[in-house]
Amino acid sequence: MRVLPAIIIAVALMLLPGIWFALKWALSEEGFEGAAVDSTARIEIEMLRQQIEDLQGRLSELKSEVARLPIGGGGGAPATADEDGERAIWDQTEGADLDYAQVVLIADRLNVNHGLRVAGGSYLSEKLGRPRPDLNDNCQPMTNPELKEKLVTTQVGPIRVSMLQPAITSLQVVFENIRSADPDLYSRINTAGALCVRRIRGTQNSLSTHSYGLAVDLNIDGQLDNFTDGKTQLGLTIIADFFNDEGWVWGAGFRREDSMHFEISRRQLDQWLAEGKL
């Protein structure tokens, strides 16, 4: 019978992505926090990725070998119902990509930022001044001359954004690291906006980090995340580690979960100020 080995191989193909993420999770549980904190861990992860790719190649070879097996000992027999079913299995599994846009629960949500703190509107205003004197619920131009001088609109990796120059430079590093580790995920990153000078809706004059061009909203394949539901897209859980390594806070850890949102941390802001970049 050709059906049994075909099913075994098909199931193995479907399980490979799960094996990969289980291995990555296991490594992180042993202290490998973030995407680039430990270069040895990153090398081990890449070796595991290569081993999985090798297994995928071997499974493809086994598939071809199974396809050449005779049916019931007779050559040249017409396809049977079992054989048609087997082909349907391969049609469903062959070339299947990992669904980075699928929605998953955010594990240990309140600790995803590993101690990084948000800067917050009051602290940003104290250190940088206000981006403009008057605010409302709509996005308006930045008028603060010192901040406006550092504002850049450009293509950064897979997206085009308007942000302050230090954030642009940092974002370039984040995206290059993602591209090197996972080109497919990188190509599917989209944005829902960065600079937006406005007050936080529901307040009289509180500033959003977006007002300073120091935050960006991201998604996978243009599919927006549902606000405050404790869930996010699988791809965002992966790229969050890369942002954390560069000193960005992930909105998944906010009291009101906003997992599309990434903003620079207070630590990163202080570093840029000390270096004279802001």
ChimeraX commands (.cxc) that place a marker at each C-alpha (Angstrom):
marker #1 position 0.00,0.00,0.00 radius 0.5
marker #1 position 1.27,3.44,-0.94 radius 0.5
marker #1 position -1.22,5.36,1.15 radius 0.5
marker #1 position 0.29,4.66,4.59 radius 0.5
marker #1 position 3.85,5.91,3.86 radius 0.5
marker #1 position 2.38,8.85,1.97 radius 0.5
marker #1 position 0.28,9.86,4.96 radius 0.5
marker #1 position 3.27,9.49,7.30 radius 0.5
marker #1 position 5.40,11.75,5.11 radius 0.5
marker #1 position 2.60,14.27,4.65 radius 0.5
marker #1 position 2.05,14.50,8.40 radius 0.5
marker #1 position 5.78,14.95,8.93 radius 0.5
marker #1 position 5.79,17.83,6.45 radius 0.5
marker #1 position 2.94,19.51,8.28 radius 0.5
marker #1 position 4.64,19.08,11.65 radius 0.5
marker #1 position 8.00,20.56,10.61 radius 0.5
marker #1 position 7.03,24.21,11.26 radius 0.5
marker #1 position 5.75,23.25,14.68 radius 0.5
marker #1 position 8.99,21.40,15.42 radius 0.5
marker #1 position 10.97,24.48,14.43 radius 0.5
marker #1 position 9.04,26.80,16.75 radius 0.5
marker #1 position 9.12,24.28,19.56 radius 0.5
marker #1 position 12.89,24.11,19.27 radius 0.5
marker #1 position 13.16,27.89,19.22 radius 0.5
marker #1 position 10.90,28.14,22.27 radius 0.5
marker #1 position 12.95,25.52,24.11 radius 0.5
marker #1 position 16.13,27.48,23.47 radius 0.5
marker #1 position 14.56,30.69,24.72 radius 0.5
marker #1 position 13.41,28.94,27.90 radius 0.5
marker #1 position 17.02,28.12,28.69 radius 0.5
marker #1 position 17.97,31.78,28.88 radius 0.5
marker #1 position 18.42,32.87,25.27 radius 0.5
marker #1 position 16.35,36.04,25.61 radius 0.5
marker #1 position 15.88,38.11,22.47 radius 0.5
marker #1 position 16.96,37.66,18.88 radius 0.5
marker #1 position 20.62,38.59,19.05 radius 0.5
marker #1 position 21.58,38.68,22.72 radius 0.5
marker #1 position 23.58,35.45,22.50 radius 0.5
marker #1 position 25.39,34.82,19.21 radius 0.5
marker #1 position 25.96,31.18,20.12 radius 0.5
marker #1 position 22.22,30.69,20.54 radius 0.5
marker #1 position 21.59,32.33,17.18 radius 0.5
marker #1 position 24.11,29.97,15.51 radius 0.5
marker #1 position 22.45,26.97,17.15 radius 0.5
marker #1 position 19.06,28.14,15.95 radius 0.5
marker #1 position 20.34,28.54,12.40 radius 0.5
marker #1 position 21.88,25.05,12.56 radius 0.5
marker #1 position 18.52,23.67,13.65 radius 0.5
marker #1 position 16.85,25.52,10.81 radius 0.5
marker #1 position 19.31,23.91,8.36 radius 0.5
marker #1 position 18.65,20.47,9.80 radius 0.5
marker #1 position 14.92,21.00,9.28 radius 0.5
marker #1 position 15.54,22.10,5.69 radius 0.5
marker #1 position 17.60,18.95,5.16 radius 0.5
marker #1 position 14.73,16.87,6.54 radius 0.5
marker #1 position 12.35,18.60,4.16 radius 0.5
marker #1 position 14.63,17.69,1.26 radius 0.5
marker #1 position 14.81,14.08,2.38 radius 0.5
marker #1 position 11.02,13.92,2.72 radius 0.5
marker #1 position 10.69,15.18,-0.84 radius 0.5
marker #1 position 12.99,12.38,-2.00 radius 0.5
marker #1 position 10.91,9.83,-0.07 radius 0.5
marker #1 position 7.79,11.20,-1.69 radius 0.5
marker #1 position 9.28,10.59,-5.13 radius 0.5
marker #1 position 10.31,7.08,-4.15 radius 0.5
marker #1 position 6.80,6.31,-2.86 radius 0.5
marker #1 position 5.31,7.66,-6.09 radius 0.5
marker #1 position 7.36,5.13,-8.09 radius 0.5
marker #1 position 6.20,2.12,-6.05 radius 0.5
marker #1 position 3.90,-0.27,-7.98 radius 0.5
marker #1 position 0.28,-0.59,-6.91 radius 0.5
marker #1 position -0.59,-4.15,-5.83 radius 0.5
marker #1 position 2.45,-5.55,-7.69 radius 0.5
marker #1 position 1.06,-4.65,-11.14 radius 0.5
marker #1 position 2.70,-2.08,-13.40 radius 0.5
marker #1 position 0.77,0.36,-15.54 radius 0.5
marker #1 position -2.48,-0.01,-13.63 radius 0.5
marker #1 position -4.83,3.01,-13.64 radius 0.5
marker #1 position -4.93,5.25,-10.62 radius 0.5
marker #1 position -7.06,3.88,-7.80 radius 0.5
marker #1 position -9.23,5.79,-5.35 radius 0.5
marker #1 position -6.45,5.39,-2.76 radius 0.5
marker #1 position -3.90,6.88,-5.15 radius 0.5
marker #1 position -6.18,9.83,-5.89 radius 0.5
marker #1 position -6.57,10.39,-2.16 radius 0.5
marker #1 position -2.81,10.27,-1.75 radius 0.5
marker #1 position -2.35,12.90,-4.46 radius 0.5
marker #1 position -4.87,15.11,-2.68 radius 0.5
marker #1 position -2.78,14.87,0.48 radius 0.5
marker #1 position 0.34,16.00,-1.40 radius 0.5
marker #1 position -1.57,18.83,-3.08 radius 0.5
marker #1 position -2.51,20.14,0.35 radius 0.5
marker #1 position 0.91,19.82,1.97 radius 0.5
marker #1 position 3.39,20.43,-0.85 radius 0.5
marker #1 position 4.83,23.94,-0.73 radius 0.5
marker #1 position 2.77,24.93,2.31 radius 0.5
marker #1 position 4.29,28.02,3.99 radius 0.5
marker #1 position 4.16,28.97,7.63 radius 0.5
marker #1 position 1.21,31.29,8.23 radius 0.5
marker #1 position 2.83,34.28,9.92 radius 0.5
marker #1 position -0.52,36.11,9.85 radius 0.5
marker #1 position -2.31,33.50,11.96 radius 0.5
marker #1 position -3.60,34.77,15.31 radius 0.5
marker #1 position -2.08,33.28,18.48 radius 0.5
marker #1 position -2.26,33.98,22.21 radius 0.5
marker #1 position 0.51,36.21,23.58 radius 0.5
marker #1 position 2.48,34.10,26.05 radius 0.5
marker #1 position 3.48,35.77,29.36 radius 0.5
marker #1 position 2.15,39.04,27.95 radius 0.5
marker #1 position 3.10,41.35,30.81 radius 0.5
marker #1 position 6.76,40.31,30.67 radius 0.5
marker #1 position 7.40,40.47,26.92 radius 0.5
marker #1 position 9.51,43.64,27.21 radius 0.5
marker #1 position 12.09,42.14,29.59 radius 0.5
marker #1 position 12.26,45.18,31.85 radius 0.5
marker #1 position 12.25,47.91,29.19 radius 0.5
marker #1 position 10.06,50.87,30.16 radius 0.5
marker #1 position 8.03,53.16,27.94 radius 0.5
marker #1 position 9.23,56.74,27.75 radius 0.5
marker #1 position 5.70,58.17,27.94 radius 0.5
marker #1 position 4.33,61.48,26.73 radius 0.5
marker #1 position 5.30,63.47,29.84 radius 0.5
marker #1 position 8.92,62.28,29.76 radius 0.5
marker #1 position 9.18,62.88,26.02 radius 0.5
marker #1 position 7.77,66.38,26.45 radius 0.5
marker #1 position 10.22,67.11,29.27 radius 0.5
marker #1 position 13.24,65.91,27.26 radius 0.5
marker #1 position 12.29,66.94,23.72 radius 0.5
marker #1 position 9.65,69.66,24.09 radius 0.5
marker #1 position 6.25,69.37,22.46 radius 0.5
marker #1 position 6.04,68.45,18.77 radius 0.5
marker #1 position 3.53,71.27,18.23 radius 0.5
marker #1 position 1.69,73.64,20.64 radius 0.5
marker #1 position -1.88,72.60,19.77 radius 0.5
marker #1 position -3.18,69.05,19.59 radius 0.5
marker #1 position -6.44,67.40,18.63 radius 0.5
marker #1 position -7.60,63.87,17.76 radius 0.5
marker #1 position -6.31,64.11,14.16 radius 0.5
marker #1 position -2.77,63.74,12.82 radius 0.5
marker #1 position -1.18,67.14,12.24 radius 0.5
marker #1 position 2.27,68.28,11.02 radius 0.5
marker #1 position 5.19,68.53,13.43 radius 0.5
marker #1 position 6.10,72.22,13.98 radius 0.5
marker #1 position 8.79,72.08,16.69 radius 0.5
marker #1 position 11.81,73.29,14.65 radius 0.5
marker #1 position 14.45,71.23,16.50 radius 0.5
marker #1 position 12.46,68.01,16.12 radius 0.5
marker #1 position 11.32,68.81,12.59 radius 0.5
marker #1 position 14.97,69.17,11.55 radius 0.5
marker #1 position 15.57,65.52,12.52 radius 0.5
marker #1 position 12.39,64.22,10.86 radius 0.5
marker #1 position 13.01,61.87,7.92 radius 0.5
marker #1 position 10.61,60.24,5.46 radius 0.5
marker #1 position 12.17,57.25,3.74 radius 0.5
marker #1 position 11.92,53.57,2.81 radius 0.5
marker #1 position 13.16,51.42,5.68 radius 0.5
marker #1 position 13.31,47.74,4.80 radius 0.5
marker #1 position 9.86,46.63,3.59 radius 0.5
marker #1 position 8.00,49.82,4.69 radius 0.5
marker #1 position 8.04,53.59,4.15 radius 0.5
marker #1 position 7.82,55.76,7.28 radius 0.5
marker #1 position 8.29,59.26,8.69 radius 0.5
marker #1 position 10.25,59.18,11.96 radius 0.5
marker #1 position 13.08,60.95,13.77 radius 0.5
marker #1 position 16.49,60.03,12.36 radius 0.5
marker #1 position 17.75,57.92,15.32 radius 0.5
marker #1 position 14.58,55.81,15.15 radius 0.5
marker #1 position 15.04,55.38,11.39 radius 0.5
marker #1 position 18.62,54.17,11.90 radius 0.5
marker #1 position 17.57,51.76,14.64 radius 0.5
marker #1 position 14.65,50.45,12.58 radius 0.5
marker #1 position 17.03,49.73,9.70 radius 0.5
marker #1 position 19.08,47.51,12.02 radius 0.5
marker #1 position 15.96,45.68,13.22 radius 0.5
marker #1 position 14.73,44.98,9.70 radius 0.5
marker #1 position 18.13,43.88,8.41 radius 0.5
marker #1 position 18.39,41.38,11.26 radius 0.5
marker #1 position 14.91,40.05,10.47 radius 0.5
marker #1 position 15.74,39.83,6.75 radius 0.5
marker #1 position 18.91,37.86,7.47 radius 0.5
marker #1 position 17.14,35.44,9.82 radius 0.5
marker #1 position 13.84,34.98,7.97 radius 0.5
marker #1 position 13.48,36.52,4.46 radius 0.5
marker #1 position 9.92,35.24,4.07 radius 0.5
marker #1 position 8.71,36.91,7.27 radius 0.5
marker #1 position 10.60,40.09,6.32 radius 0.5
marker #1 position 8.82,40.30,2.96 radius 0.5
marker #1 position 5.39,40.07,4.61 radius 0.5
marker #1 position 5.84,42.93,7.10 radius 0.5
marker #1 position 3.51,45.87,6.52 radius 0.5
marker #1 position 2.83,49.11,8.41 radius 0.5
marker #1 position -0.24,50.92,9.72 radius 0.5
marker #1 position 1.70,54.15,10.28 radius 0.5
marker #1 position 4.44,55.83,12.29 radius 0.5
marker #1 position 4.45,59.65,12.77 radius 0.5
marker #1 position 1.07,61.03,13.86 radius 0.5
marker #1 position 1.16,64.26,15.89 radius 0.5
marker #1 position -2.02,64.12,17.98 radius 0.5
marker #1 position -3.21,63.70,21.53 radius 0.5
marker #1 position -4.13,60.28,22.85 radius 0.5
marker #1 position -7.81,59.85,22.10 radius 0.5
marker #1 position -9.99,60.27,25.17 radius 0.5
marker #1 position -7.55,62.73,26.81 radius 0.5
marker #1 position -7.32,66.52,26.77 radius 0.5
marker #1 position -3.66,66.95,25.97 radius 0.5
marker #1 position -1.71,63.70,26.54 radius 0.5
marker #1 position 0.88,62.93,23.90 radius 0.5
marker #1 position 1.27,59.68,22.00 radius 0.5
marker #1 position 4.79,58.44,21.23 radius 0.5
marker #1 position 3.66,58.47,17.60 radius 0.5
marker #1 position 3.57,62.27,17.96 radius 0.5
marker #1 position 7.37,62.26,18.15 radius 0.5
marker #1 position 8.04,59.89,15.28 radius 0.5
marker #1 position 9.43,57.37,17.76 radius 0.5
marker #1 position 6.83,54.63,17.30 radius 0.5
marker #1 position 5.58,52.45,14.45 radius 0.5
marker #1 position 2.59,50.15,13.98 radius 0.5
marker #1 position 3.30,46.91,12.10 radius 0.5
marker #1 position 1.30,43.94,10.86 radius 0.5
marker #1 position 1.68,40.89,8.66 radius 0.5
marker #1 position 0.21,40.88,5.14 radius 0.5
marker #1 position -1.75,44.07,5.82 radius 0.5
marker #1 position -4.06,42.34,8.31 radius 0.5
marker #1 position -4.68,44.60,11.30 radius 0.5
marker #1 position -4.54,43.18,14.82 radius 0.5
marker #1 position -7.58,43.32,17.11 radius 0.5
marker #1 position -6.91,45.80,19.91 radius 0.5
marker #1 position -6.85,44.57,23.57 radius 0.5
marker #1 position -7.82,40.95,22.89 radius 0.5
marker #1 position -4.60,39.42,24.27 radius 0.5
marker #1 position -3.82,37.87,20.90 radius 0.5
marker #1 position -1.52,38.78,18.02 radius 0.5
marker #1 position -0.17,37.57,14.70 radius 0.5
marker #1 position 2.46,34.86,14.86 radius 0.5
marker #1 position 4.89,36.97,12.82 radius 0.5
marker #1 position 4.70,39.82,15.34 radius 0.5
marker #1 position 5.72,37.51,18.20 radius 0.5
marker #1 position 8.86,36.68,16.23 radius 0.5
marker #1 position 9.89,40.19,15.21 radius 0.5
marker #1 position 9.24,41.47,18.76 radius 0.5
marker #1 position 12.51,39.85,19.89 radius 0.5
marker #1 position 14.46,41.76,17.26 radius 0.5
marker #1 position 12.90,45.04,18.40 radius 0.5
marker #1 position 13.65,44.23,22.03 radius 0.5
marker #1 position 17.32,43.75,21.19 radius 0.5
marker #1 position 17.43,47.30,19.78 radius 0.5
marker #1 position 15.72,48.85,22.81 radius 0.5
marker #1 position 12.15,49.05,21.54 radius 0.5
marker #1 position 9.05,48.36,23.66 radius 0.5
marker #1 position 6.32,46.09,22.27 radius 0.5
marker #1 position 2.73,47.22,22.85 radius 0.5
marker #1 position 1.67,43.63,23.55 radius 0.5
marker #1 position 2.89,44.23,27.10 radius 0.5
marker #1 position 0.75,47.33,27.66 radius 0.5
marker #1 position -2.13,47.21,30.15 radius 0.5
marker #1 position -4.37,47.77,27.12 radius 0.5
marker #1 position -2.66,45.34,24.74 radius 0.5
marker #1 position -1.71,46.88,21.38 radius 0.5
marker #1 position 0.52,44.31,19.71 radius 0.5
marker #1 position 0.91,46.18,16.39 radius 0.5
marker #1 position 2.69,48.97,18.26 radius 0.5
marker #1 position 6.47,49.27,18.74 radius 0.5
marker #1 position 8.07,52.33,20.36 radius 0.5
marker #1 position 11.50,53.28,21.65 radius 0.5
marker #1 position 12.07,52.67,25.36 radius 0.5
marker #1 position 13.08,55.25,27.93 radius 0.5
marker #1 position 16.49,53.60,28.12 radius 0.5
marker #1 position 16.96,54.00,24.37 radius 0.5
marker #1 position 15.78,57.60,24.43 radius 0.5
marker #1 position 18.23,58.44,27.22 radius 0.5
marker #1 position 21.04,56.82,25.27 radius 0.5
marker #1 position 20.28,58.86,22.15 radius 0.5
marker #1 position 20.12,62.03,24.23 radius 0.5
marker #1 position 23.48,61.23,25.87 radius 0.5
marker #1 position 25.00,60.63,22.42 radius 0.5
marker #1 position 23.64,63.93,21.11 radius 0.5
marker #1 position 21.40,62.25,18.51 radius 0.5
marker #1 position 18.28,64.03,19.81 radius 0.5
marker link #1:1,2 radius 0.2
marker link #1:2,3 radius 0.2
marker link #1:3,4 radius 0.2
marker link #1:4,5 radius 0.2
marker link #1:5,6 radius 0.2
marker link #1:6,7 radius 0.2
marker link #1:7,8 radius 0.2
marker link #1:8,9 radius 0.2
marker link #1:9,10 radius 0.2
marker link #1:10,11 radius 0.2
marker link #1:11,12 radius 0.2
marker link #1:12,13 radius 0.2
marker link #1:13,14 radius 0.2
marker link #1:14,15 radius 0.2
marker link #1:15,16 radius 0.2
marker link #1:16,17 radius 0.2
marker link #1:17,18 radius 0.2
marker link #1:18,19 radius 0.2
marker link #1:19,20 radius 0.2
marker link #1:20,21 radius 0.2
marker link #1:21,22 radius 0.2
marker link #1:22,23 radius 0.2
marker link #1:23,24 radius 0.2
marker link #1:24,25 radius 0.2
marker link #1:25,26 radius 0.2
marker link #1:26,27 radius 0.2
marker link #1:27,28 radius 0.2
marker link #1:28,29 radius 0.2
marker link #1:29,30 radius 0.2
marker link #1:30,31 radius 0.2
marker link #1:31,32 radius 0.2
marker link #1:32,33 radius 0.2
marker link #1:33,34 radius 0.2
marker link #1:34,35 radius 0.2
marker link #1:35,36 radius 0.2
marker link #1:36,37 radius 0.2
marker link #1:37,38 radius 0.2
marker link #1:38,39 radius 0.2
marker link #1:39,40 radius 0.2
marker link #1:40,41 radius 0.2
marker link #1:41,42 radius 0.2
marker link #1:42,43 radius 0.2
marker link #1:43,44 radius 0.2
marker link #1:44,45 radius 0.2
marker link #1:45,46 radius 0.2
marker link #1:46,47 radius 0.2
marker link #1:47,48 radius 0.2
marker link #1:48,49 radius 0.2
marker link #1:49,50 radius 0.2
marker link #1:50,51 radius 0.2
marker link #1:51,52 radius 0.2
marker link #1:52,53 radius 0.2
marker link #1:53,54 radius 0.2
marker link #1:54,55 radius 0.2
marker link #1:55,56 radius 0.2
marker link #1:56,57 radius 0.2
marker link #1:57,58 radius 0.2
marker link #1:58,59 radius 0.2
marker link #1:59,60 radius 0.2
marker link #1:60,61 radius 0.2
marker link #1:61,62 radius 0.2
marker link #1:62,63 radius 0.2
marker link #1:63,64 radius 0.2
marker link #1:64,65 radius 0.2
marker link #1:65,66 radius 0.2
marker link #1:66,67 radius 0.2
marker link #1:67,68 radius 0.2
marker link #1:68,69 radius 0.2
marker link #1:69,70 radius 0.2
marker link #1:70,71 radius 0.2
marker link #1:71,72 radius 0.2
marker link #1:72,73 radius 0.2
marker link #1:73,74 radius 0.2
marker link #1:74,75 radius 0.2
marker link #1:75,76 radius 0.2
marker link #1:76,77 radius 0.2
marker link #1:77,78 radius 0.2
marker link #1:78,79 radius 0.2
marker link #1:79,80 radius 0.2
marker link #1:80,81 radius 0.2
marker link #1:81,82 radius 0.2
marker link #1:82,83 radius 0.2
marker link #1:83,84 radius 0.2
marker link #1:84,85 radius 0.2
marker link #1:85,86 radius 0.2
marker link #1:86,87 radius 0.2
marker link #1:87,88 radius 0.2
marker link #1:88,89 radius 0.2
marker link #1:89,90 radius 0.2
marker link #1:90,91 radius 0.2
marker link #1:91,92 radius 0.2
marker link #1:92,93 radius 0.2
marker link #1:93,94 radius 0.2
marker link #1:94,95 radius 0.2
marker link #1:95,96 radius 0.2
marker link #1:96,97 radius 0.2
marker link #1:97,98 radius 0.2
marker link #1:98,99 radius 0.2
marker link #1:99,100 radius 0.2
marker link #1:100,101 radius 0.2
marker link #1:101,102 radius 0.2
marker link #1:102,103 radius 0.2
marker link #1:103,104 radius 0.2
marker link #1:104,105 radius 0.2
marker link #1:105,106 radius 0.2
marker link #1:106,107 radius 0.2
marker link #1:107,108 radius 0.2
marker link #1:108,109 radius 0.2
marker link #1:109,110 radius 0.2
marker link #1:110,111 radius 0.2
marker link #1:111,112 radius 0.2
marker link #1:112,113 radius 0.2
marker link #1:113,114 radius 0.2
marker link #1:114,115 radius 0.2
marker link #1:115,116 radius 0.2
marker link #1:116,117 radius 0.2
marker link #1:117,118 radius 0.2
marker link #1:118,119 radius 0.2
marker link #1:119,120 radius 0.2
marker link #1:120,121 radius 0.2
marker link #1:121,122 radius 0.2
marker link #1:122,123 radius 0.2
marker link #1:123,124 radius 0.2
marker link #1:124,125 radius 0.2
marker link #1:125,126 radius 0.2
marker link #1:126,127 radius 0.2
marker link #1:127,128 radius 0.2
marker link #1:128,129 radius 0.2
marker link #1:129,130 radius 0.2
marker link #1:130,131 radius 0.2
marker link #1:131,132 radius 0.2
marker link #1:132,133 radius 0.2
marker link #1:133,134 radius 0.2
marker link #1:134,135 radius 0.2
marker link #1:135,136 radius 0.2
marker link #1:136,137 radius 0.2
marker link #1:137,138 radius 0.2
marker link #1:138,139 radius 0.2
marker link #1:139,140 radius 0.2
marker link #1:140,141 radius 0.2
marker link #1:141,142 radius 0.2
marker link #1:142,143 radius 0.2
marker link #1:143,144 radius 0.2
marker link #1:144,145 radius 0.2
marker link #1:145,146 radius 0.2
marker link #1:146,147 radius 0.2
marker link #1:147,148 radius 0.2
marker link #1:148,149 radius 0.2
marker link #1:149,150 radius 0.2
marker link #1:150,151 radius 0.2
marker link #1:151,152 radius 0.2
marker link #1:152,153 radius 0.2
marker link #1:153,154 radius 0.2
marker link #1:154,155 radius 0.2
marker link #1:155,156 radius 0.2
marker link #1:156,157 radius 0.2
marker link #1:157,158 radius 0.2
marker link #1:158,159 radius 0.2
marker link #1:159,160 radius 0.2
marker link #1:160,161 radius 0.2
marker link #1:161,162 radius 0.2
marker link #1:162,163 radius 0.2
marker link #1:163,164 radius 0.2
marker link #1:164,165 radius 0.2
marker link #1:165,166 radius 0.2
marker link #1:166,167 radius 0.2
marker link #1:167,168 radius 0.2
marker link #1:168,169 radius 0.2
marker link #1:169,170 radius 0.2
marker link #1:170,171 radius 0.2
marker link #1:171,172 radius 0.2
marker link #1:172,173 radius 0.2
marker link #1:173,174 radius 0.2
marker link #1:174,175 radius 0.2
marker link #1:175,176 radius 0.2
marker link #1:176,177 radius 0.2
marker link #1:177,178 radius 0.2
marker link #1:178,179 radius 0.2
marker link #1:179,180 radius 0.2
marker link #1:180,181 radius 0.2
marker link #1:181,182 radius 0.2
marker link #1:182,183 radius 0.2
marker link #1:183,184 radius 0.2
marker link #1:184,185 radius 0.2
marker link #1:185,186 radius 0.2
marker link #1:186,187 radius 0.2
marker link #1:187,188 radius 0.2
marker link #1:188,189 radius 0.2
marker link #1:189,190 radius 0.2
marker link #1:190,191 radius 0.2
marker link #1:191,192 radius 0.2
marker link #1:192,193 radius 0.2
marker link #1:193,194 radius 0.2
marker link #1:194,195 radius 0.2
marker link #1:195,196 radius 0.2
marker link #1:196,197 radius 0.2
marker link #1:197,198 radius 0.2
marker link #1:198,199 radius 0.2
marker link #1:199,200 radius 0.2
marker link #1:200,201 radius 0.2
marker link #1:201,202 radius 0.2
marker link #1:202,203 radius 0.2
marker link #1:203,204 radius 0.2
marker link #1:204,205 radius 0.2
marker link #1:205,206 radius 0.2
marker link #1:206,207 radius 0.2
marker link #1:207,208 radius 0.2
marker link #1:208,209 radius 0.2
marker link #1:209,210 radius 0.2
marker link #1:210,211 radius 0.2
marker link #1:211,212 radius 0.2
marker link #1:212,213 radius 0.2
marker link #1:213,214 radius 0.2
marker link #1:214,215 radius 0.2
marker link #1:215,216 radius 0.2
marker link #1:216,217 radius 0.2
marker link #1:217,218 radius 0.2
marker link #1:218,219 radius 0.2
marker link #1:219,220 radius 0.2
marker link #1:220,221 radius 0.2
marker link #1:221,222 radius 0.2
marker link #1:222,223 radius 0.2
marker link #1:223,224 radius 0.2
marker link #1:224,225 radius 0.2
marker link #1:225,226 radius 0.2
marker link #1:226,227 radius 0.2
marker link #1:227,228 radius 0.2
marker link #1:228,229 radius 0.2
marker link #1:229,230 radius 0.2
marker link #1:230,231 radius 0.2
marker link #1:231,232 radius 0.2
marker link #1:232,233 radius 0.2
marker link #1:233,234 radius 0.2
marker link #1:234,235 radius 0.2
marker link #1:235,236 radius 0.2
marker link #1:236,237 radius 0.2
marker link #1:237,238 radius 0.2
marker link #1:238,239 radius 0.2
marker link #1:239,240 radius 0.2
marker link #1:240,241 radius 0.2
marker link #1:241,242 radius 0.2
marker link #1:242,243 radius 0.2
marker link #1:243,244 radius 0.2
marker link #1:244,245 radius 0.2
marker link #1:245,246 radius 0.2
marker link #1:246,247 radius 0.2
marker link #1:247,248 radius 0.2
marker link #1:248,249 radius 0.2
marker link #1:249,250 radius 0.2
marker link #1:250,251 radius 0.2
marker link #1:251,252 radius 0.2
marker link #1:252,253 radius 0.2
marker link #1:253,254 radius 0.2
marker link #1:254,255 radius 0.2
marker link #1:255,256 radius 0.2
marker link #1:256,257 radius 0.2
marker link #1:257,258 radius 0.2
marker link #1:258,259 radius 0.2
marker link #1:259,260 radius 0.2
marker link #1:260,261 radius 0.2
marker link #1:261,262 radius 0.2
marker link #1:262,263 radius 0.2
marker link #1:263,264 radius 0.2
marker link #1:264,265 radius 0.2
marker link #1:265,266 radius 0.2
marker link #1:266,267 radius 0.2
marker link #1:267,268 radius 0.2
marker link #1:268,269 radius 0.2
marker link #1:269,270 radius 0.2
marker link #1:270,271 radius 0.2
marker link #1:271,272 radius 0.2
marker link #1:272,273 radius 0.2
marker link #1:273,274 radius 0.2
marker link #1:274,275 radius 0.2
marker link #1:275,276 radius 0.2
marker link #1:276,277 radius 0.2
marker link #1:277,278 radius 0.2
view
